[in-house]
């Protein structure tokens, strides 16, 4: 029989190091693997599993984290789950039970208690025949090629999240030719469909209302619910009825984003101006996060608070990019002054531009509507590092024939089409 394997799920390595210490005293000696994000568990299982024990650390003690653990347990039920939290989760007992955890440890925990818990968890896992027959995700299975997730956020409304999300999606699709999808997570008042003048038949609430939602692989069906823009970018719209937002939970968001990652090369998530559990679930699934602000005192102040909160949530600053939008002269704030407040700097400083309003009125991203405008050039320069090396030179030097042809198609719509 193979040696036991333990997966420690926590952003900080401290817990994994302690588990390695106590595991060295067990016989046979377990192998301990660390994983920093719930979204990487599938990849870890495919690469190093199956695991006998999953130990979840304090960063999973939120409602979003518990929902993620429930989904993980559903996928690998033969793996014993241990919760190692610094304080009792801010959730109902039912939510904790639903994770399937066999034990709950209070951190900091003594080595003896951790040793006994791990030993008991390994024994419990190995007593289940499904583990020997093979876990839900086989160790020999190759890791899936998952798409890259970009989430656009802000602390205040009116910063241009939807504007940036639609242009980012267009840019990535235009210069890579890869499949790109926008998920509108502003569940009450999403504007992606309006900004692109789309008439969606389905929304995110429809895919989550399937009767067989608990049994099906959403990735096999997500393309049935998206609507395609003239540019080739696909959109999974926000609900048409704001009240539908109450029926969508963090675990639902994670399932949808995970499904999109399996079917699309790039997934762009547009969010509301709030740090809700839904938004935090999207952050946890994201490879890169854009935080936007405008050149006014409340927006700049709230950006600072927002970034401090992300730091407390242990979201790496390396994965956070700042965008300053609607920058104008003579408004009482200077761009250089604001830049000094944020040492990481702004990926892009975008001017207020009438071309943006015009582009929204014809339902096409400004990068396609007016590729040579100042706002488009600045935005493209900030996005170019996202492209593969082979695509960057052509993107930076492009005169935009494809963009002009798209603009021509949009601009030469009949009046009835434009006003519909």
C-alpha positions in Angstrom: 0.0 0.0 0.0 1.3 3.5 -0.9 2.2 6.0 1.8 -0.6 8.4 2.9 -0.8 11.8 1.4 -2.0 15.0 3.0 -3.0 18.2 1.2 -2.8 21.4 3.3 -4.9 24.2 1.8 -3.8 27.6 3.1 -2.2 30.7 1.7 0.4 30.8 4.5 3.0 28.0 4.7 3.0 28.0 8.5 0.3 25.4 8.8 1.9 23.1 6.2 5.2 23.3 8.0 3.6 22.2 11.3 1.8 19.4 9.6 5.1 18.2 8.0 6.6 18.2 11.5 4.0 16.0 13.1 3.7 13.8 9.9 7.4 12.9 10.3 6.4 10.9 13.4 3.7 8.8 11.8 4.4 5.4 10.2 4.1 5.0 7.4 5.3 8.6 7.0 2.7 10.7 5.0 3.7 12.9 2.1 2.5 16.5 2.7 1.7 18.8 -0.2 0.8 22.5 0.2 -1.8 24.3 -1.9 -2.4 28.0 -1.5 -5.8 28.4 -3.2 -9.1 26.4 -3.3 -9.1 26.9 -7.1 -5.9 25.0 -7.4 -7.0 21.9 -5.5 -8.2 20.1 -8.7 -4.8 20.7 -10.2 -3.0 19.4 -7.1 -5.1 16.3 -7.0 -4.5 15.6 -10.6 -0.7 16.1 -10.2 0.0 14.6 -6.8 -3.2 12.9 -5.5 -5.2 11.1 -4.5 -5.0 12.5 -1.0 -6.1 10.7 2.2 -6.5 14.0 4.2 -7.3 17.6 3.3 -6.5 20.1 6.0 -8.0 23.5 5.4 -6.5 26.5 7.1 -8.0 29.8 8.5 -8.3 31.6 5.1 -11.1 29.1 4.4 -13.1 30.1 7.4 -15.3 32.5 5.5 -18.7 31.6 4.1 -17.1 31.6 0.7 -14.3 29.3 1.9 -16.8 26.9 3.5 -18.8 26.8 0.2 -15.6 26.0 -1.7 -14.7 23.2 0.8 -18.2 21.8 0.4 -17.7 21.6 -3.4 -14.3 20.1 -2.9 -15.6 17.4 -0.6 -18.3 16.6 -3.0 -15.7 16.0 -5.7 -13.3 13.9 -3.4 -15.6 12.4 -0.7 -13.1 9.7 0.2 -10.6 12.4 1.5 -11.0 13.1 5.2 -11.4 16.9 5.7 -10.0 18.7 8.8 -10.7 22.3 9.5 -7.9 24.2 11.2 -9.3 27.7 12.0 -8.1 30.4 14.3 -11.6 31.2 15.3 -15.1 29.8 14.8 -16.3 30.6 11.3 -18.9 33.3 10.9 -21.4 30.8 9.6 -24.1 28.6 10.7 -23.4 25.1 12.1 -25.2 23.7 9.1 -22.7 25.4 6.7 -19.8 23.9 8.7 -21.4 20.4 8.7 -22.0 20.6 5.0 -18.3 20.8 4.3 -18.1 17.1 5.5 -15.3 17.9 8.0 -14.5 15.1 10.4 -12.7 17.4 12.9 -12.3 21.1 13.7 -9.0 22.3 15.3 -8.5 25.6 17.0 -5.3 27.4 16.0 -2.7 27.6 17.3 -2.8 23.9 18.0 -0.4 21.8 20.0 1.6 19.3 18.0 0.2 16.4 20.0 -3.4 17.3 19.1 -2.5 17.9 15.5 -0.6 14.5 15.4 -3.6 12.6 16.8 -6.1 14.3 14.5 -4.0 13.6 11.4 -3.5 10.0 12.4 -7.2 9.5 13.0 -8.1 11.3 9.7 -5.7 9.0 7.7 -7.1 5.9 9.3 -10.7 7.0 8.6 -9.9 7.8 4.9 -8.2 4.4 4.4 -11.2 2.6 5.9 -13.3 3.8 2.9 -13.2 1.4 -0.1 -13.7 4.2 -2.6 -10.3 5.6 -1.8 -8.5 2.4 -2.8 -10.7 2.0 -5.9 -9.7 5.4 -7.0 -10.6 9.0 -6.1 -13.1 11.0 -8.1 -10.1 12.8 -9.7 -7.6 10.2 -10.7 -3.9 10.9 -10.0 -3.0 9.7 -13.5 -5.3 12.2 -15.2 -3.5 15.1 -16.8 -4.2 18.6 -15.4 -6.7 20.5 -17.4 -5.7 23.6 -19.4 -7.7 26.2 -17.6 -8.3 29.7 -18.8 -6.9 32.8 -17.2 -9.3 34.8 -15.1 -9.2 38.6 -14.9 -11.5 40.3 -12.4 -12.3 44.1 -12.7 -13.4 45.8 -9.4 -13.6 49.1 -7.6 -14.6 50.4 -4.2 -16.9 53.1 -5.7 -19.4 53.1 -8.5 -18.9 55.0 -11.8 -15.2 54.1 -12.2 -15.7 52.4 -15.5 -15.5 48.7 -14.6 -17.7 47.6 -17.4 -15.9 49.8 -19.8 -12.6 48.3 -18.9 -13.9 44.7 -18.8 -15.4 44.9 -22.3 -12.3 46.5 -23.7 -10.0 44.0 -22.0 -12.0 41.1 -23.4 -12.0 42.6 -26.9 -8.2 43.3 -26.8 -7.3 39.7 -25.7 -9.6 38.2 -28.3 -8.5 40.5 -31.0 -4.7 40.0 -30.6 -4.6 36.3 -29.7 -7.6 34.9 -31.5 -8.4 32.9 -28.4 -11.8 32.2 -26.9 -12.8 35.0 -24.5 -15.9 35.3 -22.3 -17.1 38.1 -20.0 -19.1 37.0 -16.9 -21.3 39.9 -15.5 -21.3 39.5 -11.8 -23.0 42.7 -11.1 -26.0 40.6 -10.4 -28.5 43.3 -9.7 -27.6 46.0 -12.2 -25.2 44.5 -14.6 -24.5 46.6 -17.7 -22.3 44.4 -19.9 -25.2 43.5 -22.2 -26.3 47.1 -22.4 -22.7 48.4 -23.1 -22.4 45.9 -26.0 -26.0 46.4 -27.1 -26.7 42.7 -26.8 -30.1 41.0 -26.4 -29.4 37.9 -24.4 -31.8 35.0 -24.3 -30.3 33.6 -21.2 -28.4 34.9 -18.2 -26.3 33.4 -15.3 -29.4 32.8 -13.3 -30.7 30.5 -16.1 -27.7 28.2 -16.1 -27.9 28.0 -12.3 -31.6 27.3 -12.4 -31.2 24.0 -14.2 -33.0 21.1 -12.5 -30.0 18.9 -12.9 -27.6 21.6 -11.6 -26.2 19.3 -8.8 -25.4 16.5 -11.2 -24.1 18.1 -14.4 -20.7 19.5 -15.4 -21.5 23.1 -16.1 -18.6 23.4 -18.5 -20.4 21.1 -20.9 -23.4 23.5 -21.0 -22.1 27.0 -20.4 -21.8 27.8 -24.1 -25.6 27.3 -24.4 -26.2 30.3 -22.1 -23.7 32.9 -23.5 -24.4 35.5 -26.2 -21.8 36.4 -28.8 -20.9 40.0 -29.7 -20.0 41.0 -33.2 -16.3 41.1 -32.1 -16.4 37.4 -31.2 -16.3 38.0 -27.5 -18.9 36.0 -25.6 -20.9 37.2 -22.6 -22.7 35.4 -19.8 -25.0 38.2 -18.7 -26.3 39.3 -15.3 -29.9 38.4 -14.4 -32.6 40.4 -16.0 -34.5 40.6 -12.7 -32.5 42.1 -9.8 -34.3 39.9 -7.3 -32.6 36.8 -8.9 -29.4 37.9 -7.3 -30.6 36.7 -3.9 -30.7 33.1 -5.2 -27.1 33.1 -6.4 -24.5 32.1 -3.8 -20.7 32.2 -3.6 -20.4 28.5 -4.4 -22.6 29.1 -7.5 -20.2 31.8 -8.7 -17.2 29.5 -8.2 -18.9 26.8 -10.2 -19.7 29.1 -13.1 -16.2 30.6 -13.2 -14.6 27.2 -13.0 -16.8 26.0 -15.9 -15.8 29.1 -17.9 -12.1 28.4 -17.2 -12.5 25.0 -18.8 -14.1 26.3 -22.0 -12.5 29.7 -22.6 -8.9 30.8 -22.8 -9.7 34.1 -21.1 -12.4 34.8 -18.6 -13.1 38.5 -17.6 -15.3 39.0 -14.6 -17.1 42.3 -14.1 -18.2 43.0 -10.5 -20.3 45.5 -8.6 -18.6 48.1 -6.4 -18.8 46.1 -3.2 -16.8 43.5 -1.2 -19.6 41.0 -1.0 -19.2 37.2 -0.6 -20.0 36.9 -4.3 -17.2 39.3 -5.2 -14.7 37.6 -2.8 -15.6 34.3 -4.4 -14.6 35.8 -7.8 -11.4 37.2 -6.3 -10.4 33.7 -5.0 -10.8 32.3 -8.5 -8.9 35.1 -10.3 -5.4 35.1 -11.7 -5.3 38.9 -11.8 -7.3 41.6 -10.3 -7.8 45.1 -11.7 -8.8 47.8 -9.1 -10.2 51.0 -10.6 -10.6 54.6 -9.3 -11.4 58.0 -10.8 -9.5 61.2 -10.2 -11.6 62.4 -7.2 -10.9 62.4 -3.5 -13.6 59.8 -2.4 -12.6 57.4 -5.1 -8.9 57.6 -4.3 -9.5 57.3 -0.6 -11.7 54.3 -1.1 -9.1 52.7 -3.3 -6.6 52.9 -0.5 -9.1 51.2 1.9 -9.9 48.6 -0.7 -6.3 47.7 -1.2 -5.7 47.5 2.6 -8.6 45.0 2.8 -7.2 42.9 0.0 -3.9 42.7 1.9 -5.7 41.5 5.0 -7.4 38.9 2.9 -3.9 37.8 1.9 -4.5 38.5 -1.8 -1.0 39.0 -3.3 -0.2 42.5 -4.4 1.6 41.0 -7.3 -1.7 39.9 -8.8 -3.3 43.4 -8.3 -3.1 46.1 -11.0 -4.4 49.6 -10.5 -6.2 51.7 -13.2 -6.9 55.4 -12.9 -9.8 56.3 -15.1 -11.4 59.6 -16.3 -8.3 61.6 -15.4 -8.8 65.3 -16.2 -6.7 68.5 -15.6 -7.6 71.3 -13.2 -9.9 69.2 -11.0 -8.1 69.9 -7.8 -6.1 66.6 -7.8 -2.9 66.0 -9.7 -2.1 62.6 -11.2 1.4 62.7 -9.9 0.2 63.4 -6.4 -2.2 60.5 -6.5 0.5 58.2 -8.0 2.8 58.9 -5.0 0.0 57.5 -2.7 0.3 54.1 -4.4 3.9 53.0 -4.7 2.9 50.0 -6.9 1.9 52.6 -9.6 -0.9 52.6 -12.1 -0.9 50.1 -15.0 -2.9 52.7 -17.0 -4.0 56.3 -16.5 -6.9 56.9 -18.8 -8.2 60.3 -19.8 -11.8 61.3 -19.9 -12.8 60.9 -23.5 -16.0 61.5 -25.5 -15.0 58.5 -27.7 -15.9 56.2 -24.8 -19.5 57.5 -24.6 -19.8 57.3 -28.4 -18.5 53.7 -28.4 -21.1 52.7 -25.8 -23.9 54.3 -27.8 -23.0 52.0 -30.8 -22.3 49.0 -28.7 -18.7 48.4 -29.4 -15.5 48.7 -27.3 -13.6 52.0 -27.7 -10.5 50.0 -28.8 -12.5 48.9 -31.9 -14.5 52.1 -32.3 -11.6 54.5 -32.1 -8.3 52.6 -32.0 -6.1 55.7 -32.6 -7.6 57.8 -29.9 -5.6 58.7 -26.8 -7.7 56.6 -24.5 -7.4 53.6 -26.7 -3.6 53.9 -27.1 -3.0 54.3 -23.4 -5.3 51.4 -22.6 -3.7 49.1 -25.2 -0.2 50.0 -23.9 -1.3 48.9 -20.4 -2.8 45.7 -21.7 0.0 44.6 -24.0 2.1 42.8 -21.3 -0.8 40.3 -21.1 -0.2 39.1 -24.6 2.2 36.3 -25.6 5.5 37.7 -26.7 4.8 36.9 -30.4 1.6 39.0 -30.4 2.9 42.2 -28.6 4.8 43.8 -31.5 1.8 43.5 -33.9 -0.6 44.8 -31.3 1.5 47.9 -30.4 2.1 48.7 -34.0 -1.2 47.8 -35.5 -3.1 50.3 -37.6 -6.2 48.4 -36.8 -7.7 47.2 -40.1 -9.8 44.6 -38.3 -10.8 47.2 -35.8 -12.0 49.5 -38.6 -13.9 46.8 -40.2 -15.7 46.0 -37.0 -16.4 49.7 -36.4 -17.7 49.9 -39.9 -20.1 47.0 -39.3 -21.3 48.6 -36.1 -21.5 52.2 -37.4 -23.3 51.3 -40.6 -26.2 49.6 -38.8 -29.6 50.8 -39.9 -31.3 53.3 -37.5 -33.7 50.5 -36.5 -30.9 48.3 -35.4 -29.1 51.0 -33.5 -32.2 52.0 -31.6 -33.5 48.5 -30.9 
